[in-house]
């Protein structure tokens, strides 16, 4: 079963169980959009999924568990157990996700910063550029570049 069909089936089921009409759902999502979703003419956006779940008074995860279950011929409970295992396997089940992912700098940037610090430290001890190049096994031009930059 396609995701579009599974979503349509799950949405109709939930709407019916809640005793709601398409018009009732249109408080947050346009009624014609709800109709197109239920008739498998379109797929909902992520924002629409959250809004539909809110109107249906359940979590977006519960809504998507029903959709995934319909798609794979499984119960929502089975889908949630699989999701729980997946998250546990990657050690994210009990962790909060930070709002911003801290990107680590490129290894070359880290290496260059370390080289610059080392060159500056040896410069501070009175080494010449030639001595630093020999000591670190660096090209003289590389030492010269780091020599003139501050950390």
C-alpha positions as CSV (number, residue, x, y, z in Angstrom):
1,X,0.0,0.0,0.0
2,X,1.4,3.4,-0.9
3,X,2.0,6.0,1.8
4,X,-0.6,8.3,0.3
5,X,-3.2,5.5,0.4
6,X,-2.2,4.6,4.0
7,X,-2.5,8.2,5.1
8,X,-6.0,8.5,3.5
9,X,-7.2,5.3,5.2
10,X,-5.8,6.3,8.6
11,X,-7.2,9.8,8.3
12,X,-10.7,8.6,7.4
13,X,-10.6,6.0,10.2
14,X,-9.6,8.6,12.8
15,X,-12.0,11.2,11.6
16,X,-14.8,8.6,11.7
17,X,-13.8,7.3,15.2
18,X,-13.8,10.9,16.5
19,X,-17.2,11.6,14.9
20,X,-15.8,14.4,12.8
21,X,-16.5,15.6,9.3
22,X,-14.0,16.9,6.8
23,X,-15.4,20.3,7.5
24,X,-14.6,19.8,11.3
25,X,-11.0,19.2,10.3
26,X,-10.9,22.3,8.2
27,X,-10.4,24.5,11.3
28,X,-6.7,24.2,10.7
29,X,-6.5,22.5,7.3
30,X,-8.6,23.6,4.3
31,X,-11.6,21.3,3.8
32,X,-10.7,20.8,0.1
33,X,-7.2,19.8,1.1
34,X,-8.6,17.2,3.6
35,X,-10.8,15.9,0.8
36,X,-7.9,15.6,-1.6
37,X,-5.8,13.8,1.1
38,X,-8.7,11.3,1.9
39,X,-9.2,10.7,-1.9
40,X,-5.5,10.0,-2.4
41,X,-5.1,13.0,-4.7
42,X,-2.3,14.6,-2.6
43,X,-0.1,14.0,0.4
44,X,-0.1,16.2,3.4
45,X,2.8,18.5,4.3
46,X,4.5,18.0,7.6
47,X,2.7,21.1,8.9
48,X,-0.6,19.6,7.8
49,X,0.1,16.3,9.6
50,X,0.8,18.2,12.8
51,X,-2.4,20.3,12.4
52,X,-4.6,17.3,11.6
53,X,-3.2,15.4,14.6
54,X,-4.0,18.4,16.8
55,X,-7.6,18.6,15.6
56,X,-7.9,14.8,16.0
57,X,-6.6,15.2,19.6
58,X,-3.7,12.8,19.3
59,X,0.1,13.1,18.8
60,X,1.5,13.3,15.3
61,X,3.5,10.2,16.2
62,X,0.3,8.3,16.9
63,X,-1.1,9.4,13.6
64,X,2.0,8.4,11.7
65,X,2.1,5.0,13.6
66,X,-1.4,4.3,12.2
67,X,-0.2,5.4,8.7
68,X,2.9,3.3,8.9
69,X,0.9,0.3,10.2
70,X,-1.6,0.6,7.4
71,X,1.2,0.8,4.9
72,X,3.0,-2.3,6.2
73,X,-0.1,-4.3,7.4
74,X,1.0,-3.9,11.0
75,X,-0.6,-2.6,14.1
76,X,0.3,0.8,15.4
77,X,1.7,-0.9,18.5
78,X,4.1,-3.0,16.4
79,X,5.2,0.1,14.5
80,X,5.9,1.9,17.8
81,X,7.9,-1.1,19.1
82,X,10.1,-1.0,16.0
83,X,10.5,2.7,16.3
84,X,11.5,2.4,20.0
85,X,14.0,-0.3,19.1
86,X,15.5,1.8,16.3
87,X,15.9,4.8,18.6
88,X,17.4,2.6,21.3
89,X,19.9,1.1,18.8
90,X,21.2,4.6,18.0
91,X,21.1,5.8,21.6
92,X,18.5,8.5,21.0
93,X,15.5,7.0,22.8
94,X,15.9,8.8,26.1
95,X,17.8,11.9,24.8
96,X,16.4,15.3,24.0
97,X,17.4,16.5,20.6
98,X,19.2,19.9,20.7
99,X,17.6,22.7,18.8
100,X,20.8,23.3,16.9
101,X,23.2,20.7,15.7
102,X,26.7,21.7,16.5
103,X,28.8,21.2,13.4
104,X,32.3,20.1,13.9
105,X,34.9,21.9,11.8
106,X,36.6,20.3,8.9
107,X,39.7,18.2,9.9
108,X,41.9,20.5,7.8
109,X,40.7,23.5,9.7
110,X,41.5,21.8,13.0
111,X,44.9,20.7,11.7
112,X,45.8,24.2,10.5
113,X,44.7,25.7,13.8
114,X,46.8,23.3,15.7
115,X,49.8,24.0,13.5
116,X,49.3,27.7,13.9
117,X,49.2,27.3,17.7
118,X,52.4,25.2,17.6
119,X,54.2,27.7,15.4
120,X,53.2,30.6,17.6
121,X,54.3,28.8,20.7
122,X,57.7,28.0,19.3
123,X,57.9,31.6,18.0
124,X,57.2,32.8,21.5
125,X,60.1,30.6,22.8
126,X,62.5,32.4,20.4
127,X,62.7,29.8,17.6
128,X,63.4,31.1,14.1
129,X,61.2,30.2,11.2
130,X,63.9,27.9,9.8
131,X,64.2,26.1,13.2
132,X,60.5,25.7,13.5
133,X,60.3,24.3,9.9
134,X,63.0,21.7,10.8
135,X,61.4,20.9,14.2
136,X,57.9,20.3,12.9
137,X,58.9,18.9,9.4
138,X,56.9,21.7,7.8
139,X,57.6,23.7,4.6
140,X,59.2,27.1,5.3
141,X,56.3,28.8,3.5
142,X,53.8,27.0,5.8
143,X,55.7,28.2,8.9
144,X,55.9,31.7,7.4
145,X,52.1,31.7,6.9
146,X,51.4,30.6,10.5
147,X,54.2,32.9,11.8
148,X,52.3,36.0,10.6
149,X,48.9,34.9,11.8
150,X,47.8,35.2,15.4
151,X,45.8,32.4,17.0
